[in-house]
């Protein structure tokens, strides 16, 4: 019995070491600069480039070097802020970046132009001011870009969670549905269903 357990232990650890050997880690520090210390979010675009959201802008890595996108007061089509918290790949070769100024930056990878989007539309009316906490955003398999936001309910001041969809014609986010209180995450399953949890 002792030999069987030893054999079982040897086989299991052997499988574990084989499985672990398939993972390789590469440290990439070439050209990112000394200020690139904190990374808040990472995504990959349609071309295979990696994008990093951090406190000094948005950085694209092509496997060799980094290209940095930053705010520039003299360029209206630059990032709206340098502190970028979230980044996601969008449909039609776009990258979405959300920063400390609560503005959504939509970067067209084909032209390099950046649009600043901060319009919110509810019941066909644009909201004059809207304070929210972005919990998550993502592009669905349908190509739609959606937001999960938490904000105060004007009726009772409780935190309410809502889903918003980007509308290119209106160049803003349209309210889709209320989904309860304090929802923090969503994911899409292969059958197209949206799963939510708090």
C-alpha positions as CSV (number, residue, x, y, z in Angstrom):
1,X,0.0,0.0,0.0
2,X,2.9,2.4,0.8
3,X,4.4,1.8,-2.6
4,X,1.1,2.5,-4.3
5,X,0.8,5.8,-2.5
6,X,4.4,6.7,-3.4
7,X,3.7,5.8,-7.0
8,X,0.5,7.8,-7.1
9,X,2.3,10.8,-5.6
10,X,5.2,10.5,-8.1
11,X,2.7,10.2,-11.0
12,X,0.6,13.2,-9.8
13,X,3.7,15.4,-9.2
14,X,5.0,14.3,-12.6
15,X,1.8,15.4,-14.3
16,X,1.9,18.7,-12.4
17,X,5.4,19.4,-13.5
18,X,4.5,18.6,-17.1
19,X,1.5,20.9,-17.0
20,X,3.5,23.7,-15.4
21,X,6.3,23.4,-17.9
22,X,3.8,24.6,-20.6
23,X,3.7,28.1,-19.0
24,X,6.4,30.5,-19.9
25,X,6.9,34.0,-18.5
26,X,8.7,36.7,-20.3
27,X,9.8,39.9,-18.6
28,X,9.4,42.8,-20.9
29,X,11.0,46.0,-19.7
30,X,12.5,47.3,-22.9
31,X,11.3,50.8,-23.8
32,X,8.4,51.2,-21.4
33,X,10.1,53.9,-19.3
34,X,10.7,54.3,-15.6
35,X,7.2,55.8,-15.0
36,X,5.4,52.7,-16.2
37,X,4.9,51.1,-12.8
38,X,1.2,50.6,-12.2
39,X,-1.0,48.7,-14.7
40,X,-4.7,48.9,-14.0
41,X,-6.0,46.9,-17.0
42,X,-4.8,44.9,-20.0
43,X,-6.5,43.9,-23.3
44,X,-5.5,42.6,-26.7
45,X,-6.7,44.1,-30.0
46,X,-7.8,42.6,-33.3
47,X,-4.2,42.8,-34.6
48,X,-2.7,40.9,-31.6
49,X,-1.2,44.0,-30.0
50,X,-1.3,44.2,-26.2
51,X,-2.7,47.4,-24.5
52,X,-1.9,48.5,-21.0
53,X,-3.9,51.1,-19.0
54,X,-1.9,52.9,-16.4
55,X,-1.3,56.2,-14.6
56,X,0.8,57.7,-17.4
57,X,-1.5,57.0,-20.4
58,X,-2.4,54.1,-22.6
59,X,0.4,51.9,-24.0
60,X,0.5,49.5,-26.9
61,X,3.0,46.7,-27.1
62,X,3.7,45.1,-30.5
63,X,6.1,42.4,-29.1
64,X,9.1,44.6,-29.6
65,X,8.4,48.1,-28.3
66,X,5.8,50.3,-26.7
67,X,3.8,53.1,-28.2
68,X,2.4,55.6,-25.7
69,X,-0.9,57.5,-26.1
70,X,-1.2,60.5,-23.7
71,X,-3.2,63.6,-23.1
72,X,-1.9,66.7,-25.0
73,X,-3.7,70.1,-24.4
74,X,-2.7,71.2,-28.0
75,X,-4.3,68.1,-29.6
76,X,-8.0,67.8,-29.1
77,X,-7.9,64.2,-30.4
78,X,-5.5,63.0,-27.8
79,X,-6.5,61.1,-24.7
80,X,-8.8,63.0,-22.4
81,X,-6.6,62.2,-19.4
82,X,-3.3,60.4,-18.6
83,X,-4.8,58.3,-15.8
84,X,-6.4,55.3,-17.6
85,X,-8.2,52.8,-15.4
86,X,-9.9,50.4,-17.9
87,X,-9.2,49.4,-21.5
88,X,-11.1,47.0,-23.8
89,X,-11.0,46.0,-27.4
90,X,-14.0,47.1,-29.4
91,X,-15.7,46.2,-32.7
92,X,-14.4,47.4,-36.1
93,X,-10.8,47.8,-34.9
94,X,-11.3,50.1,-32.0
95,X,-9.9,50.4,-28.4
96,X,-12.0,51.8,-25.6
97,X,-10.2,53.5,-22.7
98,X,-11.8,55.0,-19.5
99,X,-9.9,57.3,-17.3
100,X,-10.0,59.4,-14.1
101,X,-12.1,62.1,-15.8
102,X,-15.0,59.7,-16.4
103,X,-14.7,60.2,-20.2
104,X,-14.7,57.2,-22.6
105,X,-12.0,57.4,-25.2
106,X,-12.7,55.6,-28.4
107,X,-9.5,55.0,-30.4
108,X,-9.8,54.0,-34.1
109,X,-6.9,51.7,-34.8
110,X,-7.1,52.3,-38.5
111,X,-6.9,56.1,-38.4
112,X,-5.3,56.7,-35.0
113,X,-8.0,59.2,-34.1
114,X,-9.5,59.4,-30.6
115,X,-13.1,60.4,-29.8
116,X,-14.2,61.6,-26.4
117,X,-17.6,60.2,-25.5
118,X,-19.5,61.3,-22.3
119,X,-23.1,61.5,-23.5
120,X,-25.7,59.5,-21.7
121,X,-29.2,59.2,-23.1
122,X,-32.2,57.9,-21.0
123,X,-35.8,57.8,-22.3
124,X,-34.7,59.7,-25.5
125,X,-33.3,62.5,-23.4
126,X,-29.7,63.4,-22.8
127,X,-28.7,63.6,-19.2
128,X,-27.3,67.0,-18.4
129,X,-25.1,65.6,-15.6
130,X,-24.5,62.0,-14.6
131,X,-22.3,60.8,-11.8
132,X,-21.5,57.1,-11.9
133,X,-19.0,54.4,-11.0
134,X,-17.9,52.2,-13.9
135,X,-17.8,48.6,-12.9
136,X,-17.1,46.9,-16.2
137,X,-17.3,47.4,-20.0
138,X,-16.9,45.0,-22.8
139,X,-17.7,44.3,-26.4
140,X,-20.2,41.5,-26.9
141,X,-20.1,38.8,-29.6
142,X,-22.8,40.8,-31.4
143,X,-20.3,43.7,-31.7
144,X,-22.3,45.9,-29.2
145,X,-20.2,47.8,-26.6
146,X,-21.9,47.9,-23.2
147,X,-21.3,49.4,-19.8
148,X,-22.2,48.2,-16.4
149,X,-22.6,51.3,-14.1
150,X,-23.4,51.8,-10.5
151,X,-25.0,55.1,-9.5
152,X,-27.4,56.6,-6.9
153,X,-31.1,56.1,-7.4
154,X,-32.6,59.5,-7.4
155,X,-35.7,58.2,-5.6
156,X,-34.2,56.7,-2.5
157,X,-30.4,57.3,-2.8
158,X,-29.7,53.6,-2.9
159,X,-27.0,52.3,-5.3
160,X,-28.6,51.1,-8.6
161,X,-26.9,49.1,-11.3
162,X,-27.7,49.7,-15.0
163,X,-26.6,48.6,-18.4
164,X,-25.8,51.1,-21.2
165,X,-25.1,50.5,-24.9
166,X,-23.0,52.6,-27.2
167,X,-25.0,54.1,-30.0
168,X,-22.7,55.3,-32.9
169,X,-25.4,57.4,-34.5
170,X,-26.1,59.3,-31.2
171,X,-22.4,59.2,-30.3
172,X,-23.3,58.3,-26.8
173,X,-24.5,55.6,-24.4
174,X,-28.2,54.7,-24.4
175,X,-29.8,53.3,-21.2
176,X,-30.8,49.6,-21.8
177,X,-32.0,48.3,-18.5
178,X,-31.9,48.5,-14.7
179,X,-30.6,45.3,-13.2
180,X,-30.8,45.7,-9.4
181,X,-28.5,46.9,-6.8
182,X,-24.7,46.8,-6.5
183,X,-23.9,44.5,-9.4
184,X,-20.1,44.5,-10.0
185,X,-19.4,42.1,-12.9
186,X,-20.8,40.5,-16.1
187,X,-19.6,38.0,-18.6
188,X,-21.1,36.7,-21.8
189,X,-21.4,32.9,-22.3
190,X,-21.0,31.2,-25.6
191,X,-24.8,31.1,-26.2
192,X,-24.9,34.9,-26.0
193,X,-26.4,35.2,-22.5
194,X,-25.1,37.9,-20.1
195,X,-24.3,36.7,-16.6
196,X,-24.3,39.2,-13.8
197,X,-23.0,38.9,-10.2
198,X,-22.4,41.3,-7.4
